[in-house]
Amino acid sequence: MNPIKKHFSLFAAILGLLPVASPAAESSPQADTKPNIIFILLDDAGIGDISAYGCKYGVTPNIDRLAAEGMKFNSAYSGSAVCAPSRCVLMTGQHTGHALRRSNQSKVGLLSLPAEQPTVARLLHDAGYATGGFGKWGLGNPGTTGVPENLGFDVFFGYYDQVHAHEYYTDYLVRNSVKVPYQQSGNHTWKDYSHTHIVDETLKFIEENKDRPFFCYAAWTPPHDEWVIPDNAPFSDKPWPLEIRNYAAMVALADKDVGRLMQKLQELGIADNTLVIFSSDNGANDECVEPLGSTGGLRGYKRMLYEGGIRAPFIASWPGKIQPGTTSDLKTTFVDFLPTAADVIGAPAPSSTDGISILPTLLGKEQSKLHDALYFEIYEPHFQQSVRLGDWKGYRLGTKAPLELYDLKADPAETTNLAAAHPEIVSKIEAIMTAQHTPSPYFDAPEQSQKDTQKPSKKKTKVKSVPELLNEENDGSEPDKK
């Protein structure tokens, strides 16, 4: 991509020490080795689900501790507004105008990454890192070129298929393309719950590789639907629909497991040599906006390229390297992870990347290389493009559609379209959209898309806000599996 170099930067959300008071860790056995890199990626968690970003309904103490002991980014973005393309951006360092996966589905069905695709896992593996992924893959099912073990991972455990990842009480998970069966008790216990096994395997990988550099991609599935969990405490008594209580509890569970991971680093004495990044793959579902405020008051939600669909929590922790309690307004997206990882280990980034290294920002140094702009496109529920250019945000529904223009500094919720008043900014953003969009044989980019910019084509039943529910019963409808 044209180095989007203006005031933007990538994700540096490393997780650091852990909350509990534990015995002082002994000096790290990796003290003189390259640092470990952990990327924790939640699925469908909105910026308003994390209390470090102002969550209204609960607290996430372990994630908050990462922010307190590391750096919190205020203008970070995911790779896309839906899971598969966002994960593709994260792994490849290519934005959605260049990447293979630009939506969950294409004109020819699911697209698998080619085996020769440069990825952050391959980069680190070739540099001598142990590489493990745990949770949801979504970039190639068993039997295709895009399985993670073809793309730099020594091991991947969890869900290869993105729809299978919606089944928390599944009778099998997958390890390196081989099914691992689980006997379900029928009682929906924690032992039956897939996330239990995925986190256990995450921690096992870290322990087994404590004496060598490792890359751990913790692509955990909560709080993606199905919204089910063995115990929805501490929200069991809330006057919300069952699914909303479960969703909130799934966020709390993910936070608890962030704590478990950080505690494991402390126990192994490797916390000081580990860069931890925490984020989410896209904005929250629209059903969670009114009752929980999961998009933090931003416009839009999952599948929309307004801020609520792509603005992401992004926190990085690296004891002794990242100054505790710092914040950054650097504008960054998932494209920056691959070049940042390359910079961390002193290796060149692939020439195909659209990202930049944000390591200087993480280390408190001058970020001399900046993005000119940040570019996004998506094809569900309809074609959309958006660009972040400084404080300006452009959005349109087709390659020739009228551009909407917002001043995010004055209007972060994108309520007032200023396009008519700033034709010169409109022209600049339209030129960026044209330059950054490479046509793909797998997706059609129409000149004019459908006009409904607010509701996905396959919408779940709307969930009312808490005040509306006090005297009403939930209708019991199930969420869309897609």
TAFENQUI-V177765 format. One record per residue. N is the residue number from 1. RES is the residue in one letter. D_LAST is the distance of its C-alpha to the last C-alpha in Angstrom with 1 decimal. Layout:
BEGIN
n | res | d_last
N | RES | D_LAST
N | RES | D_LAST
END
This chain:
BEGIN
n | res | d_last
1 | M | 30.4
2 | N | 33.4
3 | P | 34.0
4 | I | 32.3
5 | K | 35.2
6 | K | 35.8
7 | H | 35.1
8 | F | 31.8
9 | S | 31.0
10 | L | 28.5
11 | F | 27.2
12 | A | 29.7
13 | A | 28.2
14 | I | 30.0
15 | L | 30.3
16 | G | 33.7
17 | L | 35.8
18 | L | 34.7
19 | P | 35.6
20 | V | 37.7
21 | A | 41.4
22 | S | 42.0
23 | P | 45.0
24 | A | 45.6
25 | A | 43.9
26 | E | 46.4
27 | S | 46.7
28 | S | 43.8
29 | P | 44.4
30 | Q | 42.5
31 | A | 44.8
32 | D | 45.9
33 | T | 42.7
34 | K | 39.8
35 | P | 37.3
36 | N | 34.2
37 | I | 31.0
38 | I | 28.0
39 | F | 24.7
40 | I | 22.6
41 | L | 19.1
42 | L | 16.9
43 | D | 13.2
44 | D | 12.3
45 | A | 15.9
46 | G | 17.7
47 | I | 21.3
48 | G | 22.3
49 | D | 21.2
50 | I | 24.0
51 | S | 27.5
52 | A | 29.2
53 | Y | 27.5
54 | G | 28.4
55 | C | 25.8
56 | K | 27.1
57 | Y | 25.9
58 | G | 26.7
59 | V | 28.1
60 | T | 27.0
61 | P | 30.5
62 | N | 29.8
63 | I | 27.7
64 | D | 30.4
65 | R | 33.0
66 | L | 31.6
67 | A | 32.0
68 | A | 35.5
69 | E | 36.5
70 | G | 34.9
71 | M | 33.6
72 | K | 31.0
73 | F | 29.7
74 | N | 29.4
75 | S | 28.1
76 | A | 25.6
77 | Y | 22.4
78 | S | 19.4
79 | G | 18.8
80 | S | 16.1
81 | A | 13.8
82 | V | 10.6
83 | C | 10.7
84 | A | 11.8
85 | P | 14.5
86 | S | 15.6
87 | R | 16.3
88 | C | 18.0
89 | V | 20.2
90 | L | 21.1
91 | M | 22.1
92 | T | 23.9
93 | G | 25.3
94 | Q | 24.4
95 | H | 22.9
96 | T | 20.2
97 | G | 23.1
98 | H | 24.3
99 | A | 21.6
100 | L | 20.2
101 | R | 16.5
102 | R | 16.0
103 | S | 12.3
104 | N | 9.4
105 | Q | 10.6
106 | S | 14.2
107 | K | 16.7
108 | V | 17.3
109 | G | 13.9
110 | L | 13.3
111 | L | 16.3
112 | S | 18.2
113 | L | 20.7
114 | P | 24.3
115 | A | 26.4
116 | E | 28.9
117 | Q | 26.5
118 | P | 28.2
119 | T | 26.2
120 | V | 27.3
121 | A | 27.3
122 | R | 29.6
123 | L | 31.8
124 | L | 32.3
125 | H | 32.7
126 | D | 35.4
127 | A | 37.1
128 | G | 37.5
129 | Y | 34.6
130 | A | 32.9
131 | T | 29.2
132 | G | 26.5
133 | G | 22.7
134 | F | 21.0
135 | G | 17.3
136 | K | 14.4
137 | W | 15.5
138 | G | 12.9
139 | L | 15.7
140 | G | 17.0
141 | N | 16.7
142 | P | 20.0
143 | G | 22.4
144 | T | 21.4
145 | T | 23.4
146 | G | 20.7
147 | V | 21.1
148 | P | 22.2
149 | E | 25.6
150 | N | 26.3
151 | L | 25.7
152 | G | 28.0
153 | F | 26.7
154 | D | 29.2
155 | V | 26.6
156 | F | 22.9
157 | F | 21.6
158 | G | 18.2
159 | Y | 15.0
160 | Y | 15.3
161 | D | 12.0
162 | Q | 9.0
163 | V | 6.9
164 | H | 10.2
165 | A | 10.4
166 | H | 8.5
167 | E | 11.5
168 | Y | 14.5
169 | Y | 16.8
170 | T | 16.6
171 | D | 19.8
172 | Y | 19.7
173 | L | 19.0
174 | V | 20.3
175 | R | 23.4
176 | N | 24.4
177 | S | 22.5
178 | V | 24.2
179 | K | 22.5
180 | V | 23.8
181 | P | 23.8
182 | Y | 23.8
183 | Q | 25.3
184 | Q | 23.5
185 | S | 26.1
186 | G | 24.2
187 | N | 25.1
188 | H | 22.1
189 | T | 24.6
190 | W | 24.3
191 | K | 25.4
192 | D | 22.4
193 | Y | 19.9
194 | S | 18.5
195 | H | 19.1
196 | T | 22.7
197 | H | 23.2
198 | I | 21.5
199 | V | 23.7
200 | D | 26.7
201 | E | 26.3
202 | T | 26.0
203 | L | 29.3
204 | K | 30.8
205 | F | 30.3
206 | I | 31.9
207 | E | 34.8
208 | E | 35.4
209 | N | 35.6
210 | K | 37.5
211 | D | 40.5
212 | R | 38.9
213 | P | 36.7
214 | F | 33.0
215 | F | 29.6
216 | C | 26.9
217 | Y | 23.3
218 | A | 21.8
219 | A | 18.1
220 | W | 17.3
221 | T | 13.9
222 | P | 14.9
223 | P | 14.1
224 | H | 10.3
225 | D | 8.9
226 | E | 9.8
227 | W | 12.8
228 | V | 15.5
229 | I | 18.7
230 | P | 22.1
231 | D | 24.0
232 | N | 22.9
233 | A | 26.3
234 | P | 27.5
235 | F | 25.5
236 | S | 26.2
237 | D | 28.7
238 | K | 26.9
239 | P | 26.6
240 | W | 22.9
241 | P | 20.2
242 | L | 19.5
243 | E | 16.0
244 | I | 17.5
245 | R | 20.4
246 | N | 18.1
247 | Y | 16.3
248 | A | 19.8
249 | A | 21.1
250 | M | 18.4
251 | V | 19.7
252 | A | 23.2
253 | L | 22.5
254 | A | 21.3
255 | D | 24.5
256 | K | 26.6
257 | D | 25.5
258 | V | 26.3
259 | G | 29.7
260 | R | 30.0
261 | L | 29.4
262 | M | 31.9
263 | Q | 34.4
264 | K | 34.1
265 | L | 35.2
266 | Q | 38.1
267 | E | 39.2
268 | L | 39.2
269 | G | 41.2
270 | I | 38.9
271 | A | 37.3
272 | D | 39.8
273 | N | 38.8
274 | T | 35.1
275 | L | 33.0
276 | V | 29.8
277 | I | 27.1
278 | F | 24.4
279 | S | 21.5
280 | S | 17.7
281 | D | 15.3
282 | N | 14.5
283 | G | 15.1
284 | A | 14.0
285 | N | 11.6
286 | D | 13.7
287 | E | 14.1
288 | C | 16.1
289 | V | 18.3
290 | E | 20.9
291 | P | 21.3
292 | L | 21.3
293 | G | 21.9
294 | S | 19.3
295 | T | 19.7
296 | G | 23.4
297 | G | 24.5
298 | L | 23.1
299 | R | 21.7
300 | G | 18.1
301 | Y | 15.0
302 | K | 11.8
303 | R | 11.5
304 | M | 15.2
305 | L | 18.2
306 | Y | 20.3
307 | E | 21.5
308 | G | 19.0
309 | G | 16.2
310 | I | 18.2
311 | R | 21.2
312 | A | 20.9
313 | P | 23.1
314 | F | 25.3
315 | I | 28.1
316 | A | 30.4
317 | S | 33.1
318 | W | 36.0
319 | P | 39.1
320 | G | 42.2
321 | K | 40.5
322 | I | 38.3
323 | Q | 40.3
324 | P | 39.1
325 | G | 37.9
326 | T | 37.4
327 | T | 35.0
328 | S | 34.3
329 | D | 33.4
330 | L | 32.8
331 | K | 30.0
332 | T | 27.8
333 | T | 24.4
334 | F | 22.8
335 | V | 25.0
336 | D | 27.9
337 | F | 27.1
338 | L | 28.3
339 | P | 31.6
340 | T | 32.1
341 | A | 31.8
342 | A | 34.2
343 | D | 36.6
344 | V | 36.5
345 | I | 37.7
346 | G | 40.0
347 | A | 38.3
348 | P | 37.7
349 | A | 34.2
350 | P | 33.0
351 | S | 34.1
352 | S | 30.7
353 | T | 29.4
354 | D | 28.9
355 | G | 29.4
356 | I | 32.5
357 | S | 33.7
358 | I | 33.6
359 | L | 35.9
360 | P | 38.8
361 | T | 36.9
362 | L | 36.0
363 | L | 39.6
364 | G | 41.0
365 | K | 42.5
366 | E | 42.6
367 | Q | 39.4
368 | S | 41.3
369 | K | 38.4
370 | L | 35.9
371 | H | 33.1
372 | D | 34.3
373 | A | 30.9
374 | L | 27.2
375 | Y | 25.0
376 | F | 21.3
377 | E | 19.4
378 | I | 15.8
379 | Y | 14.6
380 | E | 11.5
381 | P | 11.6
382 | H | 15.2
383 | F | 17.7
384 | Q | 19.1
385 | Q | 21.9
386 | S | 23.4
387 | V | 26.4
388 | R | 28.1
389 | L | 31.8
390 | G | 33.9
391 | D | 33.2
392 | W | 32.0
393 | K | 28.4
394 | G | 27.7
395 | Y | 24.7
396 | R | 24.3
397 | L | 22.2
398 | G | 23.9
399 | T | 26.5
400 | K | 29.3
401 | A | 27.7
402 | P | 29.7
403 | L | 29.1
404 | E | 28.5
405 | L | 30.5
406 | Y | 30.4
407 | D | 32.8
408 | L | 30.7
409 | K | 33.9
410 | A | 35.0
411 | D | 31.7
412 | P | 28.9
413 | A | 26.7
414 | E | 27.1
415 | T | 28.8
416 | T | 31.7
417 | N | 31.4
418 | L | 34.6
419 | A | 34.3
420 | A | 37.4
421 | A | 39.5
422 | H | 38.6
423 | P | 38.7
424 | E | 39.7
425 | I | 36.6
426 | V | 34.4
427 | S | 36.1
428 | K | 35.6
429 | I | 31.9
430 | E | 31.6
431 | A | 33.6
432 | I | 31.3
433 | M | 28.2
434 | T | 30.1
435 | A | 31.4
436 | Q | 28.3
437 | H | 26.1
438 | T | 26.7
439 | P | 25.6
440 | S | 23.2
441 | P | 23.4
442 | Y | 19.6
443 | F | 18.7
444 | D | 20.6
445 | A | 21.9
446 | P | 23.5
447 | E | 26.5
448 | Q | 25.1
449 | S | 21.5
450 | Q | 20.5
451 | K | 22.0
452 | D | 19.5
453 | T | 18.9
454 | Q | 17.7
455 | K | 14.6
456 | P | 11.3
457 | S | 11.1
458 | K | 8.2
459 | K | 9.7
460 | K | 9.9
461 | T | 13.5
462 | K | 15.7
463 | V | 17.4
464 | K | 21.1
465 | S | 23.2
466 | V | 25.5
467 | P | 28.6
468 | E | 27.0
469 | L | 26.0
470 | L | 29.4
471 | N | 30.5
472 | E | 27.4
473 | E | 25.2
474 | N | 21.4
475 | D | 20.0
476 | G | 17.9
477 | S | 14.7
478 | E | 11.6
479 | P | 8.6
480 | D | 5.4
481 | K | 3.8
482 | K | 0.0
END
